[in-house]
Amino acid sequence: MPKLLKLLSGVSIIAMVAIGSSSVALGQEVSIGIADSDYSLQALIDAAKQEGPITVIDATGKIVTMAENFSEKYGIEATGVKMSAQEQEQVLLREAAAGNVQTDVFNMSNLPSVTSQILPQGIGVSWFPPDLADVIPENYQHPAITSLNPWVWAYNTDVHADGCPIDNMWALTEPEWKGRVAIPDPLLRNETMFWFNQLETNADEEMAKAYEDYFGEPLKTDEASATAEWVKRFAANQPTVTRSDSDVGPIVGAPGQAEPFMGFVSAAIFGDAVEDGYGMGICDGMKPFVGQLTPRVAVIAAGTKHPNASKLFVHYIMTEEGMAPQLGDGKLSTNTEATMPADEPSGVIDIVDQLHVTDSATTESDFTRLQDWQDFWIVNSR
């Protein structure tokens, strides 16, 4: 995917915390399955077929189809389960603490939690398939980043046929949009809080410039940053919070609205819009960012009883064949040989260079400041 790779060249979105077939855990090396020194795909397949069935989890329902396709291809039973990022973390942590691992592979979007807690504590292991090193850029290999999930500001295309009614994130803090912006509850989606911290740490100048462009004067604030001021105003503008972006899409695109909502959704929701017959478009050109790219990292439970089958599933979803159900939902595979279908509904590939990209150098800060941002949101949304 040349456009995406050009955008991300020189921007490492991941931390070097796992090497080869092991991860560093409290000073100890945790290896799983066959060693990389003995690795070939066929050897991994042969070893995987000697193990029992696996359970795999992702935040998208497409994981069910992916697991079914894997089972059909390799003859190894895999059960796919849709689960939010926070729920995934809890399952992984609880099963590890109980010494009763029932879930084998997680495709997780909470990268700061993975790199700051799950891998260092030896709860999970990140393994990268050696035979894919030539088709997946090095900065996606350790830990194994499977894909990038675009989240975008969206609008109702039936009412606003000429394009998005706003072109600046600061407009969402105006009285005109009070109560008319729908988003997944940030308290249920850590990725949103991580994004706030990423913006403050790495893109606050862009947030301040966007303010000046919109209001015509430099920002004056008692908050620590332009980002914090935006979050404070946005929270105070009483956005409508939902459990997930599956609920946001219909609110934004519902027909018959005189003053429709804006919304924050993943690219996958545009497929729902087509299927359910409501109009929704991406706010192309919104400053400073149209949205965010959230990386998803493959994590294998350190205590899995099926290490080779788990590794084979990780290999599978890092290929175009394995990731195909999600490519059709607007996800961007890190595999350079994987291409997004031409009929992907959102058209996100055309605006990918307008999305904010996570900087791995500050993911530890994202993790440690999570509670601060949650508290800040609660105080200002009352």
N, C-alpha and C positions, 0 to 999 in steps of 0.2 A: 504494500500500500504506500506508494512513493510519497504522496502528499503528507500522510501522517508521519512517516519516517523522517521527512525533511523537517517537519515541525519539531520533532522531538530530538533531532540530532544535537548532541551536546547537552541535552537536558536529562540527567539521570533521575528517574522517578522512583528508584528503588535503592535500598541499602544493601551493602555486601555483608550479609549476615549468615549465609549458608553456602557451603562449599560442596560440590559434587553430590555424593549420595548421603551426606550427613549434615547435621547442623550442630552448632556449638551450644551446649546446654550446661550452664553453671560449671564451666571448666571441663565438662566431660563430652566426649564425642558419641553421638547417637546415630548408629547406622541402621538402615532398614533394607531388607531384601538382598538381592545379589549385589556384589560390589561393582562399582563402575569399571574396575580393572578387568572384570569378567563380562562386561556388558556387551550385548548385541540385542537388537529388538527381538530376534527370534529366541534368544536365551531368556529374555524377560517374559515373552509369551509362554514359553514352556514352563517356566517357574510359576507364573501366574495361574496356569491351568491346574496346578497341583493344590491350589488354595480354595477356600470356601467363597461364598458370595460376598459382595461388598455393598455398602451403603454410601451414597455420594450426595452432597448437599451444595446447593447454590441458591442465590437470592431470586432466581428466575424460574418460572415453571418449565422453561425449556430444558431444564436438567432432567426432567422425566423422560423426554424424547431422547436426549443424549445418552442416558443410561440404557434405554432400550436398544438404541443403535449399537452401543458398545457390546451389549449382550449378544446381539445378533452377529456381530462381526467376529467376536472371539469365543463365543460359547461359554462365557463367564457371567453368571448372574449378577446384575447390578441394579440396585433400586435407587432411583433418583427422588430426592425430597426437596421441595421449595421451602426456604427458611430465610428470614431476614438476617442481616449481618450480626446484629446484637444477639439474636437467638442462636446463631451459629457459635458465637463466642461462648455463650453459656453452656451449650451442649458439650463443646470441646473441653471446657474447663471442668465441668461437673464430672464427665466421664473419666477424665484423667485423674481427678481427685479421688474418685471412687475405685479406681483401678479396674474399671469395667467398660472398656472401649467397645462401643457398638457401631459407631460411625467412623468410616475410614478416611474419606476424602472430603475436604471443604474447599470451595472456590470462594475466597473471602474478599470483600471489598474494604474492610477496615484495616488497611495496610499499616497504619501506625500501631495498632494493637498487635498485629502479627510481628512486626519487627522489634517492638519494645517489650512485649510480654510473652507471646506464645512461643516464638522460636528461642529466645534467650533462656526461658525457663524449661525448655525441653518438653513442653506440652505437645508441640507439633514439630514436624520436620518438613523442610522444603527441599524437594529433589528436582533437578533439571535433567531432562533426557539428553545424554551426550550426542546422540545422532541428529539432534535438531539445532546444534550450535551454529551451523552455517546459515540457517534460515530465520533464526530469532536473534535480534541484536543482543550484544553482551550485557547491556544495561537492563535487560529483562530476564536475565538468567538466574540471578542469585539475590533474592528468592525468585521462584519461577512465576513470573507474571504471565497469565494466560491471555488477558484481554484488557481493554480499556472501555469503560462504560460511560458514554456521553450523557450528561444531564443538562437540560437547556431550559431557558425561559420561553414559554409558549403562549400563543394567543388564539382567539377565535377567528378563523378565516372567513366564516360566513358573514359576520358583521363587519370585520375589518378586511375587506376584499383587496385593498390596496397595500396591505402589509401591516406589520406590527404597529400598534398605536403609540408605542414609546420606543426610544432608542438609547435609553440610559438607565442603569440600575437605580439611580437616585430618584427617578420618577416614581418608583414603587413606594417611596416614603411620603409622597404627596397626599393631601386630603382626598383628591380624586380617586385614589386607589385604596382608601381605607376600607378594610373588610372585603376587598375585591381581588385579592391575590391568594390563590390556593397552593399550598405546599404540603408535602409529607411532614409530619410533626418532627421538628429537629431534635426533640428529646427522645424520639424513637429511631432516629437515623444519625448515628455518630458521624457519618461521612459529611453531613452538612456542617457540624461543629468543626470537624477537621478542616473543612474548606474555609471557614471563617478564619481559623488560625493561619492557614496557608496564605490567605489574602493579606492579613495583617503583617505577616512576617516577610513575605516575598513580593507582594504586589500593592503595597499601601500607597505608593506614589501614583500608581494608576487609578486607585480609588479616589485619591485626593484630586487628581487632574479631572476625573469624570465629574466630580462635584463642581469644580470651577467651570467646566464646560457647560454644565447644566444650569447652574444658578448665576453664572456670570461674575462670580467673586470667589476669592480663596476661602477655603473652609476654616472656620474658627470653632474649636471644640475643646471641651474640658476632658474629653476622653483620651485614651492613650494613643489612638490612631484614627485615621479616616475610616478604616474598616469598622472599628468599634462604634463610631458615630453612626455609620450606615446601619449596622445591626440593631443599635438602640432605636433608631427611628423606624426601621422596618418592623421590628417587634411591636413597637408602640402603635403601629398602623393597623394592628389587629388582623394579620393575615388569617385566612381560614385554614386550619391545620387538619389533616386527614391521617389515616393510619398508613397509607401508602400512596404512591403516585398512580396506582390503578384507580384510585378514587378521585384523584386530581383531574385526570383527563376529561371525564364526562362533565365535571364542573366547568372547565374552561370551554369545552366545545359544544355544550348543550345548545340545541337550536332554540330560537324564540327569545333569546335574551336581548334586551335593549342596551344594557350595559354589561357585557360579559366580563368574566374574570380573566385575569392573567394567571399563569401557573408555572410551576417548576417541576419538570417531569424527566424521566429517562427516555431515550430515543425509542425504546420498545413500545411506549404508550401510543405512538403514532400508528402502529399496526392495529391497536385496539380501535383507534378513531376510524380507520378505514373500514374495519370489520363492522363496527357499530353505527357507522353512518353519521359521524359528526365531524365538523371541520376544525382543524388545528394546524398551526404552523409555527416554525421556529422564528424567534426574533433576530433575524439576520442583521448584523450591524450594531447590536446593543453594546454600549460601552460601560465599563471597560471590558466586560466579558459576556459572551452569549450564554455561558454556563461553565461546567467543569468536566474534566475527564477523571473518572475514578478508576484506578487500577484494581484488578482482581488477581489475587495470588493463590496458587494452589498449595494447600497445606494438608499433609498427611498426618493423621493422629499418630503420635510417637508409639502408642501402645497397640497399634493395629495388629490383628492376628493374620492379616492378609497383605503383607507389605508389597509383594510383587504385583499382585492384582491392583493394588492402589497405585503403584508406580505406572503400571500399564495404562490405567485410566488417565493419569496426569499426562502421559505421552499422547494419548488419544485426543484429549481436549486441546492440546497445543498444536494440532494439525487442522487443516481446513475442513477435513471430513468430520472430525469430532466437534469442532466449534460451529459448524454450519447452521444449526438451529438458532444460535445466538447472532450470527452474522446477519441473518435476515431480520433481526430485531434492532439492528443499528450498533451492535457491539463491534469494536475494532480489535481483531486478533493481533497479537504481537508477532505472529508468524508472517513473514514477508511474502510467502506464497499463497496466503489466504486472502481472498478478495470479497468485498461486500457485494451482494447481489445488486444488479442494476435497478431492480424494482423495490429496493428497500424503501419503506414508506416515508421515513422522516426526511431524507435528503441530507442527513447530518454530515456525510462525507464532504459536502461542499462548503461547510463552515467550520470544519474541525480546527483550522488554524485560529479561530476566534474563541476557543475554549481555554480555560485556565488549566495548566498542567501542574500536577503535584511535584514539588521539589523534595527529594528524599533526604536532603541535608537537614531538613527541619521536621521530619516525621516524629522524632522523639519529643519535640516540643508540642506537636499536635496531640500526642498521647497524654503528656503530663498536664496540658492545659485544658483537657476535655471538660473537667468539672467546672473550671472557671467560666468557660463559654456557656455551659449549660445553666449555671447560676445567673450569668449575665442575661441570657435569654429570658429566664423565668422572671427576673426582676423587672425587665423592661416590657414584657408582654402583658403585665397585669393591668 
